[in-house]
Amino acid sequence: MTNRLAEAMSPYLRSHAEQPVDWYPWGPEAFAEAARRDVPLLVSIGYSTCHWCHVMARESFSDEHIADLLGRDFVAVKVDREEHPDVDASYLAAAGAFTRDLGWPLNVFVTPRGHVFHAGTYSPPVPLRGHPSFPQVLEAVRVAWTERREQVVESADGLARAIAETMASTDDAPLPEPGDLDAAIMAVEALEDQELGGFGTAPKFPMAPLFDFLLTPREGEVARRGVDLAQRTLRTMGASALRDPVEGGFFRYAVNRDWTEPHYERMLTDNALLLTAYTRAWAERPSSWAASVAAGIAEFLIGTLQQPSGGFGSAQDSESVVDGVGSEGGYYRRDADGRATLTPPAVDRKVLAGWNGLAIGALAEASTVFTRPEWLESARWAADAVAENHLGSDGTLARASLDERRSGAAAALEDYGMLSEGLLRLGLATGEVRYAEVARDLVDRCLPADTVPDETMTDASSNTVAGFILPGGGDPVLSAQGMRIDGDPSEGAYPSGISSLGRASLLLFQLTADGRFRDAAVGAVRFAASAALSAPTAFGASLALAASLTGPASQLIVVGPDRADPDEDEDRATADRAMRDAVRTRRDDVIAVVSERQAAAWAMSGFDLFAERTSRDGRLTAYHCRDFVCRLPATDVAQLDAR
């Protein structure tokens, strides 16, 4: 039997299409049917590379008896959390009232109005070690709905109101001072596992956004200790079982304190962020280990996750078939020869706009630092594919696509922010202003109307969170139910939408001198400041943004002639090569090597940092600036300021 999920865009939903459960995809139809039948809904949330999602799909959702129970007493909805992150965030917030063990699959029971009255994660098909079976959970929920309806509805409505009130509150904390950031580094130092590396005990996660903060250039002894901590941790992780030594790339997390027993899915987000971390670690202190790990990550992104369309898939599964049996991690436990006879684990080919932005920016920056032009071409290919398949003719952004087919899911703040920053990094690496122009338009759409040029369209009816608007108002079902959450600033695995937009805004300020972009970045930091300083490991990107705001922007533009001089003498060629090599290890906030024609195009488009930047005597000419105040142009590395 094929259910409604057969035509879904999401590979995760399609994997449930042959089950006996009468699944609905996320949308108003499911809630209308629940209201018509006067039954609650089961909203089951997961993703393609989730191991326990696979287990529950095999054990329970493929079982005819359980399917009959679901069909009789519920309307069943299956959600891909990567396609609908706002749905996942809203229901995770509500599920916290019922269980401390949050994770996926997340099975949430809601009223026809969309309000949560019970939630849990994985349930076995039969009682196991004190845990009720999934049929027992379904029966308990059915009894509560039929026999205690008034109490259930009142509790669910109250929880929805409480979440809405909590998320509507704002944080007007002042910007962190350098001493606050030092205290945050010391708090992270206190969590270091000094014997086995990393932070805490078990399980061990890469905590990728944290490295952005630790490696942000700042003056002072504590800031230098933060760099040391990042270098130690990255080196340990690169040599651990968390990294695939054969194909490169990092697994999601390790079960044990010594980094063993990984959960073997490989996520686009983790690997894109870690590529940036290893690139910046190398630029700070060139080393063979950082270069080797970075190369492995880049090759995994390009060789495994990049799709024929150009975009990057969201993840590679942990499960594969080994010796005729499904195995979690069995493929990855083989060496290269052993893997040659096996079919690799499946890739979720779904292209997510924001996550692709992380990969585009990471590859663009790494290509410059490691002089790998093929990585830059992969980043360019992905950016062009996302622009073609995700950007509407009116400038609106789609969250997801598969094989050039757009999802109907609304783009989230993270999509606007991550994609914008990635396109800006790509524009700086290629010298092509068109990428930066698209990025600026995306950020403009997220700024309130009174700060945006008249010709830029925004949805003024949307709520403003930390100074940003979500174009289109977000998911319409959640909005109608009062369940939409836009203001979650936490970022343990990857940057939040708010910090992503703040980072893109700050980079735009550093390129344009337009104060409204700096104001937007400040608002993003203030929104998360109190929480970030109290729990720094969960707010690495916000703290990195705060650190970047504590001092003047360091900007380096290197301009060369439009055409190479065939008669260039060896001394001049040597000086130009030395200049390019010096740029590779710079840690300025903005770095670009462009031709005179490209510099003029940036300046004409409103990126004032490039105004009047020309090549001197046909040589590479460096303009080193602090908040747009530039020293005399330099044509020799010795003339450049020390970092």
C-alpha positions in Angstrom: 0.0 0.0 0.0 1.3 3.4 -0.9 0.3 6.4 1.3 0.3 10.1 0.8 4.0 10.4 1.3 4.9 8.8 -2.0 5.0 12.2 -3.8 6.8 14.1 -1.0 9.9 16.1 -1.8 11.7 14.8 1.4 13.6 11.4 1.1 12.8 10.8 4.7 9.0 11.0 4.1 9.3 8.9 1.0 11.0 6.2 3.1 7.7 5.9 4.9 5.5 5.8 1.8 5.0 2.0 1.7 4.1 1.6 5.3 0.6 0.7 6.4 0.2 3.9 8.4 -2.2 6.4 6.7 0.4 9.2 7.0 -0.3 12.8 6.2 2.5 15.2 5.3 2.7 18.4 7.4 0.0 20.9 6.4 -3.5 22.1 7.1 -5.2 19.1 5.6 -4.2 16.8 8.5 -5.5 19.2 11.2 -8.7 19.7 9.3 -9.2 15.9 9.1 -8.5 15.6 12.9 -11.1 18.3 13.6 -13.6 16.6 11.3 -13.1 13.2 13.1 -12.7 14.8 16.5 -9.5 12.9 17.2 -6.0 14.0 18.2 -2.9 13.9 15.9 0.3 12.1 16.2 3.0 14.3 14.8 6.1 12.1 14.3 9.3 14.1 13.6 12.6 12.7 12.4 15.2 12.8 9.6 16.9 10.5 7.1 20.1 9.8 9.0 18.4 9.3 12.4 19.2 5.7 13.6 16.4 5.4 16.1 14.0 6.8 13.5 14.9 3.9 11.3 14.4 1.5 14.1 11.0 2.7 15.0 10.0 2.8 11.4 10.9 -0.9 11.1 9.5 -2.0 14.5 6.3 0.0 14.8 5.3 2.0 11.7 5.6 -1.1 9.5 3.4 -3.1 11.9 -0.2 -3.7 10.6 -1.7 -3.8 14.2 0.0 -0.5 15.2 -1.1 1.1 11.9 -4.7 0.1 12.6 -4.5 1.7 16.1 -3.1 4.9 14.6 -5.8 4.9 11.9 -8.6 4.3 14.3 -7.8 6.8 17.0 -5.5 9.4 15.5 -4.5 11.4 12.4 -0.8 10.5 11.8 1.6 13.2 10.4 5.2 12.6 9.4 7.6 15.5 9.5 11.2 15.9 8.2 12.8 18.1 10.8 15.3 19.3 8.3 12.6 20.4 5.9 10.5 22.0 8.6 12.9 23.2 11.3 10.3 25.6 12.7 7.9 22.8 13.3 10.6 20.8 15.0 11.6 23.7 17.2 8.1 24.5 18.3 7.3 20.9 19.2 10.6 20.4 20.9 9.9 23.4 23.1 6.5 21.9 24.0 7.9 18.3 24.4 10.2 19.5 27.1 7.2 19.7 29.5 6.7 16.0 29.2 10.2 14.4 28.9 13.8 15.4 29.7 15.1 12.9 27.1 14.5 15.0 24.0 15.6 13.7 20.6 14.4 12.0 17.5 12.1 10.4 16.6 10.0 13.0 18.4 6.5 11.7 18.8 4.1 14.5 19.8 0.4 14.2 20.4 -1.6 17.4 19.7 -5.1 18.6 19.7 -6.8 19.5 16.3 -5.8 23.1 17.2 -2.2 22.1 17.2 -1.5 22.3 20.9 0.6 19.6 22.5 -0.7 17.5 25.4 1.8 14.6 25.4 5.2 13.8 23.9 8.0 11.2 23.9 10.8 9.9 21.7 11.5 6.3 20.7 9.0 3.7 22.1 9.6 -0.1 21.5 6.9 -2.3 20.0 6.7 -4.3 23.2 7.4 -3.3 26.9 11.1 -3.2 27.5 13.1 -2.6 30.7 10.3 -0.5 32.3 9.5 1.4 29.2 5.9 1.1 27.9 5.4 -0.2 24.4 4.2 2.1 21.6 0.7 0.5 21.6 0.5 1.1 25.4 1.4 4.8 24.8 -1.2 5.1 22.1 -3.9 3.5 24.4 -3.0 5.8 27.3 -3.3 8.9 25.0 -6.6 7.6 23.6 -8.0 7.2 27.1 -6.9 10.6 28.1 -8.5 12.2 25.0 -11.8 10.4 25.4 -12.2 10.4 29.2 -10.4 13.5 30.3 -10.9 15.8 27.3 -11.5 19.0 29.1 -8.4 18.6 31.3 -6.3 17.6 28.3 -7.4 20.6 26.2 -7.0 23.1 29.0 -3.5 21.8 29.7 -2.5 21.9 26.1 -3.8 25.4 25.5 -2.0 26.6 28.7 1.3 25.1 27.5 0.9 26.8 24.1 0.3 30.2 25.8 3.3 29.7 28.2 5.6 28.9 25.3 4.4 31.9 23.3 4.9 34.2 26.2 8.4 32.9 26.9 9.5 33.2 23.3 8.0 36.7 22.9 10.3 38.0 25.6 13.4 39.8 24.5 16.9 40.1 25.9 18.0 43.7 26.1 21.4 42.9 27.6 24.3 45.1 26.8 27.0 44.0 24.4 29.5 41.8 26.1 32.8 43.5 27.0 36.2 41.9 26.5 36.2 40.8 30.1 32.9 39.0 29.6 34.3 37.2 26.6 37.4 36.2 28.6 35.2 34.8 31.3 33.3 32.8 28.7 36.6 31.3 27.4 37.6 30.4 31.0 34.2 28.7 31.5 34.9 26.6 28.4 38.4 25.8 29.6 36.9 24.5 32.8 34.9 22.0 30.8 37.9 20.6 28.9 38.6 16.9 29.2 42.3 17.4 29.8 43.0 13.6 29.5 41.1 12.7 26.3 40.3 16.1 24.8 37.0 17.7 24.0 34.5 19.0 26.4 32.6 17.2 29.2 32.5 13.4 29.5 30.2 11.4 27.3 28.7 11.5 24.8 31.3 13.7 23.0 30.0 16.1 20.4 32.2 18.3 18.1 30.5 21.5 19.2 31.5 23.0 15.9 30.2 26.6 16.4 32.4 26.9 19.5 35.6 27.0 17.5 34.5 30.1 15.7 34.5 31.9 19.0 37.7 30.4 20.3 39.5 31.2 17.0 38.2 34.8 16.6 41.2 37.1 16.7 41.4 39.2 19.9 44.1 40.7 22.0 45.0 39.4 25.4 46.4 36.4 27.2 43.0 34.7 27.8 42.1 35.1 24.1 45.4 33.4 23.2 44.5 30.5 25.6 41.2 30.2 23.7 43.2 29.7 20.5 45.4 27.1 22.2 42.3 25.3 23.4 40.8 25.2 19.9 44.0 23.9 18.4 44.3 21.1 21.0 40.7 20.1 20.6 40.8 20.1 16.8 44.0 18.1 16.7 42.6 15.5 19.1 39.3 15.2 17.2 41.1 14.9 13.9 43.1 11.9 15.2 40.0 10.3 16.9 37.4 7.8 15.9 35.0 10.6 15.3 36.7 11.2 12.0 36.4 8.8 9.1 40.1 8.0 8.2 39.2 6.6 4.8 36.8 9.1 3.2 37.3 12.1 5.4 34.5 13.9 7.2 33.3 13.7 10.8 30.6 11.6 12.3 27.8 13.2 14.4 29.1 12.3 17.9 30.8 9.7 19.9 29.1 7.6 22.5 32.1 7.3 24.7 34.4 9.8 26.5 37.4 8.5 24.5 35.7 9.4 21.2 34.9 5.8 20.3 31.6 4.2 19.1 30.6 7.1 16.9 27.0 7.6 15.8 28.0 7.2 12.2 25.8 9.7 10.3 27.9 12.5 8.6 26.1 15.8 8.6 26.6 18.7 6.1 26.4 21.2 9.0 29.0 19.6 11.2 31.5 19.1 8.3 31.0 22.6 6.8 31.6 24.2 10.1 34.6 22.0 11.0 36.1 22.7 7.6 36.0 26.4 8.5 37.5 25.6 11.9 40.4 23.6 10.5 41.0 26.2 7.8 41.3 29.0 10.4 43.4 26.9 12.8 45.8 26.4 9.9 45.8 30.1 9.0 46.6 30.8 12.7 49.3 28.2 13.0 50.1 26.4 9.7 50.4 22.6 10.4 50.2 19.4 8.4 47.5 17.9 10.6 45.1 20.8 10.1 45.7 20.8 6.4 45.2 17.1 6.1 41.9 17.1 8.1 40.6 20.1 6.2 41.4 18.4 2.8 39.5 15.2 4.0 36.5 17.2 5.0 36.4 19.1 1.7 36.7 15.9 -0.3 33.9 14.4 1.6 31.7 17.4 1.0 32.5 17.4 -2.7 32.8 13.7 -3.4 29.9 12.4 -1.3 27.4 15.1 -0.5 27.5 17.3 -3.6 24.6 16.4 -5.9 24.5 16.3 -9.7 22.4 19.6 -9.5 25.3 21.2 -7.8 23.8 21.6 -4.3 25.0 19.6 -1.3 22.8 16.9 0.3 22.0 17.3 4.0 23.7 14.1 5.3 24.9 10.6 4.8 23.2 7.8 6.6 24.8 5.7 9.3 23.2 2.4 8.1 24.1 0.2 5.2 23.8 -3.4 4.2 26.8 -5.5 5.2 26.8 -9.3 4.6 23.2 -9.1 3.7 22.1 -7.5 7.0 21.4 -3.9 7.9 24.2 -2.5 9.9 24.6 0.8 11.8 28.2 1.8 11.1 29.3 -1.5 9.5 30.4 0.2 6.3 32.5 2.7 8.2 34.3 0.1 10.3 35.8 -1.4 7.1 39.0 -0.1 5.5 39.2 1.1 1.9 39.5 -2.4 0.4 36.6 -3.7 2.6 34.4 -0.8 1.5 35.0 -1.4 -2.2 32.7 -4.4 -2.2 29.9 -2.6 -0.4 27.2 -0.1 -1.3 27.9 3.1 0.6 25.2 4.3 3.0 22.5 6.5 1.4 22.8 10.2 1.1 19.8 12.4 1.9 20.0 14.3 -1.4 17.7 17.1 -0.1 19.3 20.5 -0.6 18.7 23.0 2.2 19.4 26.7 1.4 21.0 27.6 4.8 23.1 24.5 5.2 24.4 24.9 1.7 25.4 28.4 2.7 27.6 27.0 5.4 29.3 24.7 2.9 29.7 27.4 0.2 31.3 29.7 2.6 33.6 27.0 4.1 34.8 25.8 0.7 35.3 29.3 -0.6 37.5 30.3 2.4 39.4 27.0 2.4 40.1 27.3 -1.3 41.9 30.6 -0.7 43.8 29.5 2.3 44.9 26.1 0.9 45.2 27.3 -2.8 42.7 24.7 -4.0 40.8 26.3 -7.0 38.7 23.2 -7.5 37.1 23.7 -4.1 36.2 27.2 -5.2 34.5 25.9 -8.3 32.5 23.4 -6.2 31.3 26.3 -4.0 30.5 28.4 -7.0 28.5 25.5 -8.6 26.5 25.0 -5.4 25.8 28.7 -5.1 24.5 28.9 -8.6 22.3 25.9 -8.1 20.8 27.2 -4.9 20.1 30.6 -6.6 18.5 28.9 -9.5 16.4 26.4 -7.5 15.6 28.3 -4.3 15.3 31.9 -5.2 11.9 33.1 -6.6 11.6 35.7 -9.3 10.4 38.1 -6.5 13.4 37.4 -4.4 11.7 35.1 -1.9 13.7 32.1 -0.7 12.7 28.4 -0.6 14.0 26.3 2.3 14.5 23.0 0.4 14.7 21.3 -2.9 15.3 17.8 -4.4 16.4 17.2 -8.0 15.6 20.9 -8.7 12.0 20.5 -7.3 11.2 23.1 -4.6 9.6 22.2 -1.3 6.6 24.1 -0.2 8.3 24.5 3.3 8.8 28.1 4.3 12.4 29.3 4.6 13.7 29.9 8.1 15.8 32.7 9.5 18.8 30.4 9.3 18.3 30.0 5.6 18.5 33.7 5.0 21.5 34.2 7.4 23.6 31.2 6.5 23.1 31.5 2.7 23.9 35.2 2.9 27.1 34.8 4.7 28.2 31.9 2.4 27.5 34.0 -0.7 29.5 36.9 0.8 32.4 34.6 1.5 32.2 33.3 -2.1 32.0 36.8 -3.5 35.2 37.7 -1.7 37.0 34.5 -2.8 36.0 34.8 -6.5 36.0 38.6 -6.7 32.5 38.4 -8.2 30.2 41.0 -6.7 27.0 39.3 -8.0 27.1 36.9 -5.1 27.4 39.7 -2.6 24.5 41.5 -4.2 22.2 38.5 -3.7 23.4 38.2 -0.1 22.6 41.9 0.6 19.1 41.5 -0.9 18.4 38.5 1.3 19.5 40.3 4.5 17.5 43.4 3.4 14.4 41.2 3.3 14.9 40.4 7.0 15.3 44.0 8.2 12.3 46.1 9.3 10.9 48.3 6.6 12.1 51.6 8.1 15.7 50.5 7.7 15.5 49.1 4.2 15.6 50.9 0.9 12.2 51.6 -0.6 12.7 49.2 -3.5 13.3 46.2 -1.2 10.2 44.3 -0.3 9.7 43.0 3.2 6.7 41.5 5.0 5.9 44.2 7.5 3.2 42.0 9.0 5.7 39.5 10.3 6.8 39.6 13.9 10.2 41.1 14.6 12.7 39.0 16.5 16.0 40.5 17.6 15.5 43.2 15.0 14.9 40.7 12.1 11.7 39.9 10.2 11.0 36.4 8.8 9.9 37.1 5.2 6.5 35.6 4.5 5.7 35.1 8.1 7.1 31.6 8.5 5.1 28.4 8.5 1.4 29.2 8.0 0.0 26.3 10.1 2.1 27.1 13.1 1.3 30.8 12.8 -2.5 30.1 12.7 -2.1 27.9 15.8 -0.1 30.4 17.7 2.8 27.8 17.9 5.4 29.5 15.8 8.8 30.1 17.5 11.2 32.4 15.8 13.4 33.5 18.7 15.4 30.4 19.8 19.0 31.7 19.9 20.6 28.4 21.0 23.2 26.9 18.6 24.9 23.8 20.0 25.2 22.0 16.6 25.1 25.0 14.2 24.4 28.7 14.3 20.9 30.0 15.0 19.0 32.0 12.5 19.5 35.1 14.6 23.3 34.8 14.9 23.6 33.8 11.3 21.8 36.9 10.1 23.9 38.9 12.6 27.1 37.5 11.1 26.0 38.2 7.6 24.9 41.7 8.6 28.3 42.5 10.2 30.1 41.4 7.1 27.9 43.6 5.0 28.7 46.5 7.3 32.4 45.8 7.0 32.0 45.9 3.2 29.6 48.9 2.9 30.0 51.1 6.0 26.1 51.1 6.1 25.3 51.5 9.8 22.0 49.7 9.7 23.9 46.4 9.1 26.0 47.0 12.2 22.9 47.8 14.2 21.4 44.5 13.1 24.5 42.6 14.2 24.4 44.4 17.6 20.7 43.5 18.0 21.5 39.8 17.3 24.2 39.8 20.0 22.1 41.6 22.6 19.2 39.1 22.1 21.4 36.2 23.0 24.0 37.8 25.3 22.8 36.7 28.7 22.2 33.1 27.7 25.5 33.0 25.8 27.6 34.2 28.7 26.0 31.8 31.1 26.3 28.7 28.7 29.1 29.5 26.3 29.4 26.0 24.8 25.8 26.4 23.5 26.3 29.8 21.9 29.6 29.7 20.0 28.4 31.6 16.9 26.8 34.4 19.0 29.9 34.8 21.1 32.1 34.9 18.0 29.9 37.7 16.6 30.2 39.5 20.0 34.0 39.1 19.8 34.0 40.6 16.3 32.1 43.6 17.5 34.5 44.4 20.4 37.2 46.0 18.2 37.6 47.7 14.8 37.1 45.7 11.6 40.4 44.6 10.0 40.0 44.8 6.2 42.4 43.7 3.5 41.8 44.3 -0.2 44.5 43.3 -2.6 44.1 44.6 -6.2 45.9 43.4 -9.3 45.8 44.5 -12.9 43.0 43.2 -15.1 45.5 41.3 -17.3 48.8 39.7 -16.5 51.8 41.4 -18.0 53.6 38.9 -20.3 56.8 41.0 -19.8 56.7 41.0 -16.0 60.1 40.6 -14.6 61.0 37.9 -12.1 61.4 40.2 -9.2 57.9 41.6 -9.7 56.5 38.0 -10.1 58.2 36.9 -6.9 56.8 39.9 -5.0 53.3 39.1 -6.2 53.6 35.4 -5.2 54.8 36.5 -1.8 51.8 38.8 -1.4 49.4 35.9 -2.3 51.2 33.6 0.1 51.0 36.2 2.9 47.2 36.6 2.4 46.7 32.9 3.0 47.6 33.2 6.7 45.9 36.6 7.4 43.0 36.6 9.9 41.4 39.9 8.9 37.6 40.2 9.0 37.5 40.9 5.3 40.0 39.6 2.8 39.7 39.8 -1.0 42.1 39.5 -3.9 40.5 41.2 -6.9 41.3 42.7 -10.3 40.9 46.4 -10.9 37.7 45.7 -12.9 36.3 43.6 -10.1 37.1 46.3 -7.5 35.3 48.9 -9.6 32.2 46.6 -9.9 32.1 46.2 -6.1 32.4 49.9 -5.6 29.7 50.7 -8.1 27.4 48.3 -6.3 27.7 50.2 -3.0 30.4 48.2 -1.3 32.4 51.2 -0.3 35.4 49.3 1.0 36.4 48.8 -2.7 36.1 52.4 -3.7 39.3 53.8 -5.4 41.2 50.6 -5.0 43.6 50.3 -7.9 46.8 48.4 -8.8 50.1 50.4 -8.5 52.7 49.9 -11.3 50.9 46.7 -12.5 51.6 44.9 -9.2 49.4 43.3 -6.6 48.6 46.2 -4.3 47.4 45.7 -0.7 45.1 48.1 1.1 45.0 47.3 4.8 42.2 49.2 6.7 40.8 49.5 10.1 37.1 50.4 10.0 37.6 51.9 6.5 40.6 54.0 7.6 43.4 52.6 5.3 47.1 52.8 5.4 49.1 53.7 2.3 48.9 51.0 -0.4 51.6 48.3 -0.2 53.2 46.4 -3.0 55.6 44.5 -0.8 54.7 42.0 1.9 57.2 43.8 4.3 55.0 46.9 4.1 51.9 45.2 5.4 51.1 45.7 9.0 51.7 42.7 11.3 48.4 41.1 12.4 
